[in-house]
């Protein structure tokens, strides 16, 4: 396990009781130790965001996640990450990374995004209507193909050791085609890292940090449940020993 990704508690948590089982990620009730982990991680974000070039006072905020875990020796600590990516695709070396490795397939995602960007430039500089229609269709098909290949490379492993990519997870669950960015939310990234490193998940918390978006209600530092359109099929696959449907 990469110890660089571990956050040790600064507060004394010895007197506190750990939750007996992982909380329901679709609810917002958290324990006292969960509040401590969230507060410490929020302090870290406030201090470190200066070097990320993501001005949370100027730009739209982001959803972040904290996962309290316990290792095989019984040591308790927490992991943290951001949903999606920071502005300008910046990252933080203390965050649990994306499940998808951008270097896979000779950086196909980077090359694909460059091709889409070039097509957009061509469309803007073209005056002939028929050519614009053709280029837009080419761009649409390339975008769909790239998204499909991307989902094939988002592979999650559940508590029973079974692995599936996002396309298979959504198909098997009856949710159909995954929405854009499925697999990039904080909750599945954190759980994937924990399960891969034989860490016992204790408590999962997601909160909003920064300005509220215009399209939906999100308030600075407030706790929110895992999203159902992107995360529910993935989390239900990963947490096979939790009957989440009956808890919501």
N, C-alpha and C positions, 0 to 999 in steps of 0.2 A: 504494500500500500504506500502511496505517496504521502509521506507525513506532512509535506508542504500544504496539503489541502485540509489539514486538521485544525480546528479551532479548539484549544483547551479553555475550559471555563476560567475566567478570572475571579468570579465570585466563589465563595465556599458553598458547594452544593452537598456536602457530606450530610447535613441534617435533613435534607429533603428526600422524600420517597419518590422513586421513579415510577412512572405509569406502568401498570402490569401488562398492558398490551398496546400496540400501536393505535393511535387515535384514528378516527374516521377522517380521511382527507377532505371529505365533502361537508364537513362541519367546521365550526370555528372555535369550539371550546378547547382551551389549552390549560396545562398544569402550571404550577408555580415555576418549575424548572424550565418549562417551555417559554415562559415570559422572560426569564433571565437570559436564555440563549438568544431569543429574538432581540432583546434590548442590547446585548453585547454586539450582536451582528449589525444592528442598525448603527451603533456607534462606529463600528469599523467602516461601514459604507460612508458615513459622514466624513470620516477622516481621510479615507483613501480616494474618494470620488474626484478629488482635485486633480489627481494624476491620470484619471481616465479620460479626461476631456469630454465628459458627459455632464453638462451643467444642469443639475436637477431643478434649479430655480428658473432656468430659461426654457429647457426642453421638456417634453412629456416624460413623466416618471416611468418607472419599471416595476414589475412584480419580481420579488425576491423570495427565496425559500431557505428555510433552516431545517435540518434533520438531526435530531439528537440520536446518537448511536452508542452502542456498547461493544467493545471488542471481546475476543475470546478470554482475555484475562480479567474482564469485568470493569475495565477502565471506561469511563463515560466522557464523551466529548461531543462536539457537533460539527456538521458540515454546512456549507452555505453556497449558494449560487444565484444566478439571475435567470429569469425567463427570457429566452432568445439571446440577443447580444446587446452590448452597450453601443452607444452612438459611434459610427465609424468602424463597426466590427471590432472595437476594442474589447479586451478581456482583462481579467485579473488573475494572477497566478495562484491566488488563494481560493478561487472558485472551482467547484466541481465542473469539469468541462462538458461540452456537448457529447452525446452518445455517438454522434457521427464524426468521424475523422476526415477532415477536409482533404487530407493527402491521399485518400483512397482513390484508386483509379486514375492516377496521374493528375490529381487536382481537377477532376472533371467538373465539379461545381463552379470553380473559379473560371474555367474556360467557358462553361455554359453561360454564366452571367455576363461574361465579356461579349459573347456572341449576341445575347439579347440586347445588351446596351448598344452594340453596333447597329443592330436592326432598328432600334428606336431612333438612332441618329439618322439613319437612311430615310425613315418615314418622315421625319421632320424636314428633311432637305428635299423631299420629292414633291413635285407639283402635280403630277399626273394621277388622277383619281384611281384609275384601274391598277396602277403600280402600287399605290398606297394600300389598296384593298389586299393585293397579293402579298405585300410585305407584312401586313398585319396578321394575315392567316399563317404565314411562315413563322412569325414570332410566337403566335398562340400555340402552334403545334410544337415548337421547340421548347416552349415554357412547360407545356404539359409533359413532354418526354423527360425533361430535366427533373421535374417534380416527382415523376414516377420512379426514376432511377435513384433519386435522393431518398425516397421512402424505403426503397429496397435495402438501403444501407443503414437505415435506422433500426438496429436490432436490439431488442430488449430480452432480458432473461428473468424468469419469474422465480418465486420462492421454491419451486420444485425442480429448478435447473433446466426448464424448457425454454428454448430461445425462439423468437419469432420476429420478423420485421414488422414495421408499422402497417404495411399493406395487408399482411396476413392477419394481424391482430384485429384490424377494423373489419375485415371481411368475415372472419370467424365469429365476431361478436354481433354481426348483423347491422353494424353502423355504416357499412358501405365504404365509400371513398373517403380517406382521411382529409380533413381540412388542411390548408396551408399552415406550416410550422408545427404540425402535430409531432410530438416527441421532443420539442425544444422548451417546454415549460419546466419550471424548477422542480416540481414534485417527481416526475419520472426520472429526471437526470440524477437527483439525489438518491432515490431508491436504487437505481441501477448501480451506482458507485458502491453503495452499501452492500448490496447482495454480491457483487463481484469480489468484494474484499472481506467477505465473511463477517460483516458487521451487523449486529442486531438493531433494526430500526426501532426506536423508542417513541419518538414524537415528531410529527411533520407539521410545519407551519409555513404559510405563505402570506406575505404582506406587500402592500404597495408603498413605494418610496418615491417621493417627488410630486410634481404637479399632476393634477387630475386630468385625464384625457377628456376631450370634448364629447366623444361618442358614448361614454358610459361612466357611471359613478364609481370613482376610485379615489380614496382619500389617503393622504400621507400618513404612513405608519399603521393604517388599519389592517386587520387580518381578514383574509378572504378564503373561501373554500376553493379547492381545485376546480378548474373549469370542466364542464361536462362534455362539451363538444370535442375538445382536443385530448383531454386527459382521462376521461372516464374509462374508455375501452382499454387504454394502456395500463392504468392503475389496477383495474379489475383483473387483467391478465397477470400482472406482476404479483398481486396480493391474493393468490388463489385460496388462501386460508381465511379470507375475510369476506363475509357476505355483505358487500357494500350496498346492494340494492335494498336490503331490508333495514338498513340503518339510515337511509336518506329520507 
